[in-house]
Amino acid sequence: MFRNYLSCLLIVLLTGTLFSQATIKGIIKDDATKEPVAGVVVRTSLPDNTVTDSEGKFTVKHAKGMDILLFLEWNGHTTEFSGTTTTPDATDLGEILFNTTVKTEKDKELPTITLDESDDNGSINISGLLQSGDDLFGSLTNYTFSPSRFNRRGLETEYSDGYLNNLPINDLESGGVYWSNWGGLNDVMKQDEERIGAEQSDWGFGGVASTFNTNLRAAAQWRQKRISYAITNRNYRNRIMATWSSGLLSSGWAFSFSGSRRWSHEGYVPGTFYDGWSYFASVGKKLNDRHSINLVALGAPYKRGGSSTAIQEMYDLADDHYYNSYWGYQQGKKRSSRVYSGHQPLFILTHDWTLNEKMSVTTSLGYQFGQNSSDALDWLNGSDPRPDYYRKLPSYIDDPTLKEQVRSLLTSDRDLLQVQWDELYAINLNNHATIENVDGIAGNNQTGLLSEYILEERHGDIDKKSGNIVLQYQPSEKSQLLVGVNVVMQNTHNYKSVGDLLGGEFYIDWDKFAALDFPGDDNIKQNDLRHPNRIVREGDKFGYDYFSKIRQQTAWLAYKLETRKWEIGLGGSVKNHIYWRDGLTQNGKFPDNSFGASAKNKFILPGGKGLLRYKFDGRNYLTISGMITQMAPSFRNAYVSPRTRDNVVAGLEKQDVQSAEIRYDLKAPYVKFSLAGFYITTKHGIESTSFYNDDARTFVNFSLTNIDKKNTGIEGAFDYVILPGQGLSIHGAASVGQYIYTSRPKATVTQDNDGSLLLQNITVYAKNLYVSGTPQTAYTGGITYKSKHFWTLYVDVNRYENSWVDFNPIRRTSQAVDLVPPESPQWTEILKQEKLDPAWTVDLSFYKSWLVNWPHDRTSFALNISVSNLLNNTDYINNGFEQLRYDFAEKNPNTFPTKYSYMQGLNFFVQGSMKF
């Protein structure tokens, strides 16, 4: 991992003659506030170094006759840019300005800006905390905690709002942000700002977790020519990247282009592969002092093999915590049954209009389209081909002798634990069949090889148009008013298609579960009554085919007032969220409510937030903030079974979200400290899913309503320069939370084939159970050493605690423990929630840079080495969930055991880069 290494690499060319050691002096100032920055370490290639004083001044020595290369290091946080030029004989560089909003590749942090040093000067305003956009906790943990699947404050991505060039980018169907749409573009994704909780932003109202905006304007990109190559043992093995950015030219044009490829034949987990490309083009033109335009095009086509979760029995049989059930050998070569692929390019046109010194308008228009799919095995009447199907395992067998024989066979030949591709092909090549009355035409019979097994592709193809306009008005130097409106129109085409017939000639578009449940009904098994007994081949759609159509309009405003001692922020928004299902097939199970457009579900969602900050001086801040808002249930959770019909969950209602936070920040030249306490509640949540119910022997739809949660805790972080000018500093961060359910949700289980209710509004005793998916306690502490010879070493020690398995709601009902003696071991085993073991990890990173002056002057080379989980802890379970199936007959919770995934062991990333 590379800790925020923020040095502003400033190249200043002096052509005059210097003595053997020349003295160079200057003043470091922030380019936004024009205030001096104290505590900056200034280095040269002599090497010599000094630290700026309270007025931002420095004096260093440099070798005679060489280009001056200054490294400006701020509390161990670094980025690069080329800037100031001087007269040929100058040794006084005067004011050197640098952009404090520059980010590093992995971290969100910005340098602290220390302004007024005197509390007694009432005529000078004390620096606002967010002028530097600083988030110390995030900068220390965003990357470090990621292997544990850490969710900050226990909130998932749907509680954050994301923007690119002011354009909203959240997926409206799920509510989350899909980072894979622009993966591999690290060189140009650094100019971002993030606000946590109720902090005000300049681009939108924001989510209760956070809001971020990445500036992709060509003029905002660092002027650079950069190429890099990396080798790693993580999800991919190789990465190559090239970037060229012109900066703002004298003609008013600016250009930025970047591209990369990441690939591997096999990643860290067996049976996975990766092939991802990325491209980025940004062209801007400053038309005059009032108008600028910019056009961005970016995308990241990818294809990768997936990795599975598994029950512990499978990991034990394979003797491998990275067992992956998705692959198997086909004619001696590994092949994955779960391939994910996608390419959804995004185009953004941005217009910046400065009306006058006090008012500006930013308008962004965007269009995104493309496909996203995942493969999976599908079958008609054959046995389940999944190698981890529970009926194939030793634990399912009662006979001790047979159980041991199966166990011995699986452990002696571990290929049997994988997909048997050759067997599937053999079955299909011998399955001659005749389909009668194809397409509903009497006598239209077709004979051939009917595939019992196929590889299907599940698509979610997007067509999305969006726009955002923000007016900024600054009535005075101390106040600002922002008014914005954004509109998003998203259509997602959800369907299945035949990916591979696996040796057969055709497949039949029937619902196998309906065919088994209603053997005498030829209509109910048809996935599309308009085309009964339809034959499908590779590339044809089958199964389900529908659009989710979602429209969202948001109006918001924010007001900021800043005095010498106080900051006040107020914001409000109202959102109109509408969605409906548009079916393209007439399902035989639900002929009257599957085809065509459904009724529209409409939600008016108000929101408000406020912030009060007291500035004791230019270093100490106390902030109190809060937010109240509403969120619509996502399309995916609102419908009982969007694959087959347009029924929505009974009692569909808005989710209420409230948050409060109190925070203290210390910003000093050599020490930064932040401590925050937070309280977040969400009420009336809804979750929906579908699965095969062994007890009912059919596919069922499961809906959970009235979900309330409470997330409370504290998070803190510090960064302390022990020896200023000597390159030694320490840092640490901690998050201690409690994320629990505070209600007793209601569960409804519906039979997918006919809509009949199996369970209705039964009480789930989930109150005080823990939210899963993240460690609720996490710590990190580390040390950084920066040598005068331009290398840096980072060491971090991390601790994860209080992770919980996601519980099966059905097991927390009275029906699940009916006739089980209360307080018995069986009773406890059914109802208890499993707590995962804690873990320690150690990370190490090394950075070294050289001025190589080849192939021409001012060329630099950098080497980055990152090792995560240095002690190779392969026993840490970072995710777990109980299966939704439950053994009602025997009341045995271990009939369908919990599934887990393990954190990767020792992994590394080594990159060499050259900047021209």
DAJO-V514657 format. One record per residue. SS is DSSP state (alpha for helix, beta for strand, coil for the rest). OMEGA is omega in whole degrees, 0 to 359 (none if undefined). Layout:
ss/omega
SS/OMEGA
SS/OMEGA
//
This chain:
ss/omega
coil/177
coil/177
coil/182
coil/180
coil/188
coil/169
beta/178
beta/185
beta/186
beta/179
beta/180
beta/185
coil/176
coil/183
coil/179
coil/181
coil/178
coil/172
coil/183
coil/171
beta/181
beta/177
beta/180
beta/179
beta/180
beta/179
beta/178
beta/179
beta/175
beta/186
coil/179
coil/185
coil/182
coil/179
coil/179
beta/180
coil/181
coil/173
coil/178
coil/176
beta/180
beta/182
beta/173
coil/182
coil/181
coil/355
coil/172
coil/180
beta/176
beta/179
beta/180
coil/180
coil/184
coil/178
coil/179
coil/185
beta/177
beta/172
beta/179
beta/177
beta/184
beta/182
beta/182
coil/170
coil/182
coil/171
coil/181
beta/178
beta/181
beta/173
beta/179
beta/186
beta/185
beta/177
coil/176
coil/183
beta/194
coil/163
beta/185
beta/166
coil/175
coil/186
coil/194
coil/169
coil/182
coil/174
coil/188
coil/185
coil/188
coil/169
coil/173
beta/185
beta/180
beta/181
beta/175
beta/183
beta/174
beta/185
coil/183
coil/177
coil/179
coil/183
coil/173
coil/186
coil/188
coil/189
coil/181
coil/193
coil/173
coil/181
coil/174
coil/178
coil/178
coil/184
coil/187
coil/181
coil/185
coil/177
coil/187
coil/183
coil/185
coil/181
coil/182
coil/181
coil/175
coil/184
coil/174
coil/184
alpha/186
alpha/175
alpha/176
alpha/179
coil/192
coil/172
coil/187
alpha/181
alpha/180
alpha/182
alpha/182
alpha/189
alpha/186
coil/178
coil/186
coil/184
coil/188
alpha/179
alpha/180
alpha/185
coil/182
coil/172
coil/183
alpha/181
alpha/176
alpha/185
coil/179
coil/191
alpha/180
alpha/177
alpha/175
beta/176
beta/180
beta/180
beta/169
beta/185
coil/179
coil/182
beta/179
beta/186
coil/178
coil/174
coil/186
coil/181
coil/180
coil/182
coil/185
coil/178
coil/181
coil/183
alpha/183
alpha/180
alpha/178
alpha/177
coil/178
coil/181
coil/185
alpha/185
alpha/185
alpha/180
coil/186
coil/185
coil/183
beta/176
beta/179
beta/175
beta/182
beta/176
coil/186
coil/177
coil/181
coil/174
coil/182
coil/188
coil/179
coil/182
coil/176
coil/177
coil/183
coil/177
coil/182
beta/168
beta/180
beta/178
beta/179
beta/181
coil/182
coil/179
coil/182
alpha/180
alpha/180
alpha/180
coil/178
coil/176
coil/186
beta/164
beta/190
beta/172
beta/180
beta/174
beta/181
beta/174
beta/185
beta/175
coil/182
coil/182
coil/173
coil/183
coil/186
beta/172
beta/174
beta/186
beta/177
beta/183
beta/172
beta/178
beta/185
coil/193
coil/179
coil/181
coil/181
coil/179
coil/182
coil/178
beta/173
beta/182
beta/175
beta/180
beta/179
beta/177
beta/180
beta/170
beta/175
beta/184
beta/173
beta/173
coil/175
coil/180
coil/182
coil/180
coil/180
coil/177
coil/176
coil/173
coil/183
beta/173
beta/184
beta/175
beta/178
beta/178
beta/183
beta/175
beta/179
beta/181
beta/181
beta/178
beta/172
beta/186
coil/176
coil/182
coil/184
coil/188
beta/172
beta/176
beta/180
beta/177
beta/180
beta/170
beta/180
beta/178
beta/183
coil/176
coil/184
beta/171
beta/182
beta/175
beta/184
coil/176
coil/187
coil/161
coil/181
beta/173
beta/184
alpha/179
alpha/180
alpha/177
alpha/181
alpha/179
alpha/180
alpha/185
coil/185
coil/178
coil/178
coil/174
coil/183
coil/185
coil/188
coil/185
beta/175
beta/180
beta/171
beta/184
coil/174
coil/180
beta/180
beta/177
beta/181
beta/175
coil/182
coil/180
beta/177
beta/178
beta/180
beta/173
beta/182
coil/183
coil/183
beta/178
beta/182
beta/173
beta/184
beta/177
beta/176
beta/185
beta/175
beta/182
beta/177
beta/183
coil/184
coil/188
beta/177
beta/180
beta/175
beta/181
beta/178
beta/176
beta/183
beta/174
beta/179
beta/180
beta/175
beta/187
beta/174
beta/185
beta/174
beta/180
beta/173
beta/176
beta/173
beta/183
beta/181
coil/187
coil/182
coil/177
coil/182
coil/184
coil/183
coil/185
coil/180
coil/176
coil/194
alpha/181
alpha/179
alpha/191
coil/178
alpha/183
alpha/180
alpha/186
coil/181
coil/183
coil/185
alpha/182
alpha/179
alpha/178
alpha/182
alpha/178
alpha/179
alpha/179
alpha/180
alpha/179
alpha/182
alpha/181
alpha/180
alpha/178
coil/187
alpha/173
alpha/178
alpha/177
alpha/183
coil/179
coil/181
coil/184
alpha/184
alpha/178
alpha/179
alpha/177
alpha/181
alpha/179
alpha/181
alpha/183
alpha/179
coil/185
coil/176
beta/183
beta/176
beta/177
beta/183
coil/174
coil/179
alpha/182
alpha/177
alpha/181
coil/182
coil/179
coil/179
coil/184
coil/179
beta/181
beta/179
beta/181
beta/177
beta/180
coil/171
coil/181
beta/175
beta/169
beta/181
beta/176
beta/180
beta/188
beta/167
beta/186
beta/192
beta/168
beta/192
beta/176
beta/184
beta/178
beta/180
beta/175
beta/183
beta/175
beta/176
beta/179
beta/182
beta/182
beta/179
beta/178
coil/185
coil/185
beta/180
beta/176
beta/178
beta/177
beta/183
beta/174
beta/173
beta/183
beta/178
beta/176
beta/185
beta/171
beta/177
beta/182
beta/181
beta/180
beta/173
beta/174
beta/179
beta/180
beta/182
beta/179
coil/175
coil/175
coil/179
coil/182
coil/180
beta/178
beta/182
beta/185
coil/178
beta/171
coil/185
alpha/180
alpha/178
alpha/179
alpha/178
alpha/184
alpha/183
coil/188
coil/182
coil/184
coil/181
coil/182
coil/189
coil/181
coil/182
beta/175
coil/176
coil/182
alpha/179
alpha/178
alpha/183
coil/180
coil/185
coil/174
beta/179
beta/178
coil/185
coil/182
coil/181
coil/174
beta/176
beta/176
beta/179
beta/183
beta/181
beta/174
beta/161
beta/182
beta/189
beta/177
beta/181
beta/175
beta/183
beta/171
beta/183
beta/175
beta/179
beta/178
beta/179
beta/176
beta/181
beta/173
coil/182
coil/184
coil/188
beta/167
beta/178
beta/176
beta/178
beta/180
beta/177
beta/179
beta/170
beta/185
beta/175
beta/186
beta/184
beta/171
beta/177
beta/180
beta/177
beta/185
beta/179
coil/176
coil/176
coil/186
coil/183
coil/179
coil/183
coil/186
coil/186
coil/181
coil/177
coil/183
coil/177
beta/185
beta/178
coil/172
coil/182
coil/175
beta/188
beta/181
beta/170
beta/191
beta/177
beta/177
beta/177
beta/178
beta/180
beta/181
beta/175
beta/182
beta/176
beta/181
beta/179
coil/176
coil/180
coil/184
coil/186
beta/184
beta/173
beta/186
beta/172
beta/182
beta/179
beta/181
beta/171
beta/182
beta/176
beta/179
beta/176
coil/171
coil/183
coil/179
alpha/184
alpha/180
alpha/186
alpha/185
beta/180
coil/179
coil/183
coil/177
coil/190
coil/187
coil/185
coil/176
coil/176
beta/179
coil/179
coil/180
coil/180
coil/182
coil/181
coil/177
beta/177
beta/183
beta/178
beta/178
beta/174
beta/183
beta/170
beta/190
beta/174
beta/178
beta/172
beta/179
beta/179
coil/184
coil/186
coil/179
beta/172
beta/182
beta/178
beta/177
beta/183
beta/170
beta/185
beta/180
beta/185
beta/175
beta/171
beta/184
beta/176
beta/177
beta/181
beta/174
beta/179
beta/176
beta/178
beta/180
beta/178
beta/181
beta/182
coil/181
coil/178
coil/181
coil/179
beta/175
beta/184
beta/175
beta/185
beta/179
beta/180
beta/181
beta/178
beta/180
beta/176
beta/179
beta/175
beta/179
beta/179
beta/177
beta/176
beta/173
beta/181
beta/180
beta/175
beta/175
beta/188
beta/176
beta/185
beta/182
beta/180
coil/180
coil/180
coil/171
coil/183
beta/179
beta/176
beta/181
beta/179
beta/178
beta/179
beta/172
beta/180
beta/185
beta/171
beta/183
beta/188
beta/171
beta/184
coil/180
coil/172
coil/184
coil/177
beta/182
beta/175
beta/179
beta/184
beta/176
beta/187
coil/187
coil/182
coil/178
coil/180
coil/184
beta/173
beta/174
beta/182
beta/175
beta/177
beta/184
beta/175
coil/184
coil/184
coil/182
coil/181
coil/168
coil/189
beta/174
coil/184
coil/172
coil/181
coil/168
coil/181
coil/174
beta/180
beta/180
beta/169
beta/176
beta/184
beta/180
beta/179
beta/174
beta/179
beta/181
coil/174
coil/181
coil/170
coil/168
beta/185
beta/179
beta/179
beta/174
beta/181
beta/174
beta/187
beta/180
beta/180
beta/182
beta/171
coil/170
beta/185
beta/177
coil/176
beta/189
coil/173
coil/183
alpha/183
alpha/179
alpha/179
alpha/176
coil/179
coil/179
alpha/184
alpha/181
alpha/179
coil/180
coil/175
coil/181
coil/179
coil/177
coil/176
coil/177
alpha/179
alpha/177
alpha/181
alpha/182
alpha/180
alpha/191
alpha/186
coil/176
coil/185
coil/175
beta/182
beta/181
coil/176
coil/182
beta/171
beta/170
beta/178
beta/178
beta/180
beta/178
beta/179
beta/179
beta/179
beta/178
beta/179
beta/167
beta/188
coil/179
coil/174
coil/11
coil/173
coil/183
coil/176
coil/173
coil/180
beta/178
beta/180
beta/177
beta/177
beta/176
beta/180
beta/177
beta/178
beta/181
coil/185
coil/182
coil/174
coil/175
coil/181
coil/184
coil/185
coil/175
beta/182
beta/176
beta/178
beta/177
beta/174
coil/176
coil/182
coil/175
coil/181
coil/182
coil/181
coil/184
coil/183
coil/184
coil/182
coil/182
coil/182
coil/174
coil/176
coil/188
coil/177
coil/175
beta/185
beta/166
beta/184
beta/175
coil/177
coil/175
coil/181
coil/177
beta/188
beta/176
beta/180
beta/183
beta/169
beta/181
beta/179
beta/180
beta/184
coil/none
//
